[in-house]
Amino acid sequence: MAELIFKDLSFEKDNKGVKVNFLKLFYAYLEESSLRKIGQFEISKNSISFKGVSEHNARKKLEFLLYNSFKHLKNRLNNKKTVYIHQTSGIPLIGTNYFGLVDRGTNIIEVKPITSCNISCIFCSVDEGPLSRRKADFVVEKDYLVNELRKLAEFKASSNIDAHINAQGEPTLYADMVELVRGIMSIEGVKRSSIDTNGTLLSKQFIDELAEAGLTRINLSLNALDPEKAQKLAGHPYNLNKVLDIARYIPSKMDLIIAPVWMPGYNDGELPKLAKFAQEIGAGKKCPPIGIQNMLNYRFGRNPVDSVPMDVFYSKMRELEREHGIKLVFDKSAFDVEELPELPKPFRKGQIIEAEIVLPGRIGDEKLAVSKDRLISVPNCYEKEGSTVKLRVKRTKHNIFLGEMLG
């Protein structure tokens, strides 16, 4: 009997066939008739066994079935099409803000392993969560992310790299998060690592595991201490008491920043309370205890109020500082931001290039294309995957590329 055991896969039967659960959040189906062609089979959570066939042949045939089934991978939170980006996929990890790596010319490198979120914050700049209008999700293989980050860190040639995990959504949905952090912290030059999280999926055990793996800071998106206001801002059932309990525990294991978004008219009076709470629980040992963000309007985000100019934002924060005797504004030096060379760009703005359409986008009729080891977002694209197209490069900033279809 050939027994095939998997770490990231589990199996179960339902009325659609054999359901393959991948990295806890995603799923696809295998037809029982196709499995029987390999041999009489049995499933048991993380394993599948076949009678009368060698392990080599069973694994080879099953991997073929899995490859085809993963073309129909879905996210169990929203049943949306999900694309798995791995080392042999031919998909670069630089060029899009959706997933992969983003280098903005500093020692902070953004690491984006996943899209999707478990709550629907009413101010979400990327329209994530159960109410999202985004059309597809992405999840990236841990080893691929670590290996490409290592190359980027080598290019930066700094001993002060800060790897910031800030997915389009909730990063702790990523089942390989602990091992991702461990891999990141093994890279020469990486000094710090951090995660942006809403905290709802954290537990004390999870925090212990992240700390042991080397995570140095959690940026906790906590927007109000008043339960009614916190619930309204989350846009989804939200256990404030659990998040507060977790917030109190984090400083015993690693650094913590309370990172609320200021929503004018919603949580103005909550910001000083959050700052005092951050101080009381010991946040901000090597960083500011609180980092308030201005709610900005984005074309494809949720915009429940009009954003205010940054000078108005800072004026309001200074006013709250004076009224409550609490510090709310910190400059970049508090975060040890260092300007470093940015990866060279293979295209210039206005250049006409050829690219291959490789993936669906997340918005409307957008597709993602590849050229010269970069991803390019192509709106209003109706070409099939595998097609070669001509594009005019419309954006190159920070190696995030936008292309306009020609012809």
Phi, psi and omega in degrees: 000137177261117177250120181254120184249136184233148177273317188262358181243146168223158187234144174205154179260140168217191186288355178260353182132211177265114182275128178255114177268129186238125180050037174067324188265340190243159181209156173212174182237145170246137177284134180300323180298323179290323178292323180294334177294334174284319180162168175300131190232157173223144178246149179207090181048266186265016181218158173222134185243144178233136178268145172071026179213147181288157180298321180300310182292321180297315181295318181299315182288322179292320179298326176295316178295319179295320179302315180288322181292328181290348173293343181243027180298140180227159178266123185289344177288327187222000181060023179275151174305135180234138179249128178266119181260117183226177190296333180256014183282341184078011181259118178294159179257008178235135177136339180233156175269359183284316183206168177096228185232140177234127180244112182256026174080024177227186176281355178267120178249125180277132180243121186236095185273347192200156166244166179107152180213155182265352174229172187232067182309135187291346181252009189306124184286341181243012175055052180263172175104181183304335180263010186295145174263003178298144191264344182210156176241161179226147172220136187249138176301133182304309184297325178296315178300313182296316182295319180287326175295322178300317179298319181292321178296322178297320178297319181294330177052048181231151175261014186233037181284135177245111179270114187249111183272108187218070184301161168284083185136218183251108185300330184286000168289343183284114188294335182266022188300315182299314180289330175297313178300317180299317179294317179300314184286351176275352184280130179299130179100340179280117184261325183223156172217147183214161178228134166274127181209150174278352173082351186290337181258001179281150171224167179296322177295317179299317178297318177302317181293319178295320178296317180296327179286344175115004178300134185257341183204145170244129173262106188264117179281085179244117193253350179195150173263345175281122185304319182294318179291319179299318179296315181297318181291327180289332179066021186193155175312130192216122182266087183300318182300321178296316181296320178295321178297317178295319180300321179293332184277325187306314184298344176283349185239329183196178180284160183217134168243128169278122190236077179280157170259129177282118177250099183309128180089351181250309188227027180307310183286348181279336187297313176298324178297319179294322178296317179293320177299316180301317179295316183298324185268359176088024175290158172077048178286314180241018181205170176298147179288337180221144177224094185279134180252143175278130177289117181252148177276133176235146184306318184252016178262182173267129187232075184290338175223163175284135178290156179255151177301155184297328179292326176291320177303309182294325177298318179295318180296320179295322178298315179294324177300313182294319183294324190246358178061040182224141181277129181238343185245129179229144180271176186299331183299335179290344182252007177055046178278131184232130177288130179223159180304140177265148177309138176300146179262130181282351180230157172247155179299133181093347181291143175261127186226165170256142181213158178256129176288125186236334187216156168289153172271193181251348188233124173053232182262028179289144169232162174248134182240163179236135171205135177050046175061031174227148171271147180226127175281132182233099178287161177052047182246126182244011180283151180282156175299137185099347180284147173261131184230159172260134182230149167258125183287121183256340181212140177226356188303131177058030181059029169252118193249141174234131180238146178254130180296139175242139177072000000 
